[in-house]
């Protein structure tokens, strides 16, 4: 975690993209790993939005890729756009070390209290 802002329902997360385990034959980070990073950012933002009382399993997610991600440090930002009793709308962004946008995702999740999550 880099930063948490509960009032804005926003988190910033640091990732280390491994060349050995995440790179494709072009030596770029494979898109599925980027999707997982975005999903993590959005999920953690949901936990923050709930006041750490709920998780929010992803129901649907759409990702757009803007430029290749190379191995090394990446920064993710997750935001809850709307938090309701039965549905949450989220956004996630991934940036390279120079601050360039690599990928963006939107998601829909189901707020689930920790006590109901088994």
Residue pairs with C-beta under 8 A, 6 or more apart in sequence:
1 11
1 12
1 13
1 14
1 44
2 12
2 13
2 14
2 75
3 10
3 11
3 12
4 10
4 11
4 12
4 48
5 11
5 48
6 48
6 49
6 51
8 79
9 45
9 48
9 49
9 79
9 80
9 83
10 45
10 48
10 77
10 78
10 79
10 80
11 41
11 44
11 45
11 48
11 77
11 78
11 79
12 75
12 76
12 77
13 37
13 40
13 41
13 44
13 75
13 76
13 77
13 78
14 73
14 74
14 75
14 76
15 37
15 73
15 74
15 75
15 76
15 94
16 72
16 73
16 74
17 23
17 29
17 33
17 69
17 70
17 71
17 72
17 73
17 74
18 71
19 27
19 71
22 29
22 30
22 33
22 71
23 29
23 30
23 71
24 30
26 68
27 70
27 71
28 68
28 69
28 70
29 68
29 69
29 70
29 71
29 74
31 63
31 65
31 103
34 63
34 65
34 69
34 94
34 102
34 103
35 61
35 63
35 103
35 105
37 74
37 76
37 94
38 61
38 63
38 76
38 78
38 92
38 93
38 94
38 103
38 104
38 105
38 107
39 58
39 61
39 92
39 105
39 107
40 76
40 78
41 76
41 77
41 78
41 92
41 93
41 94
42 58
42 61
42 78
42 79
42 80
42 90
42 91
42 92
42 105
42 107
42 109
43 55
43 56
43 58
43 78
43 109
44 78
45 78
45 79
45 80
45 90
45 92
46 54
46 55
46 56
46 80
46 83
46 88
46 90
46 109
46 111
47 54
47 55
47 56
48 80
49 80
49 83
49 88
50 56
50 83
50 111
53 113
53 114
54 111
54 112
54 113
54 114
54 117
55 111
55 112
55 114
55 117
56 88
56 90
56 109
56 110
56 111
56 112
57 109
57 110
57 112
58 107
58 108
58 109
59 107
59 108
59 109
59 110
60 107
60 108
61 105
61 106
61 107
61 108
62 105
62 106
62 107
63 103
63 104
63 105
64 103
64 104
64 105
65 102
65 103
66 101
66 102
66 103
66 104
67 96
67 100
67 101
67 102
68 102
69 94
69 96
69 102
69 103
70 96
72 97
73 97
74 94
74 95
74 96
74 97
74 102
75 94
75 95
75 97
76 92
76 93
76 94
76 95
77 92
77 93
77 95
78 90
78 91
78 92
79 90
79 91
79 92
80 88
80 89
80 90
81 89
81 90
81 91
82 88
82 89
83 111
84 111
85 111
86 110
86 111
87 108
87 109
87 110
87 111
88 108
88 109
88 110
88 111
89 106
89 107
89 108
90 106
90 107
90 108
90 109
91 104
91 105
91 106
91 107
92 104
92 105
92 106
92 107
93 101
93 103
93 104
93 105
94 101
94 102
94 103
94 104
95 101
95 102
96 102
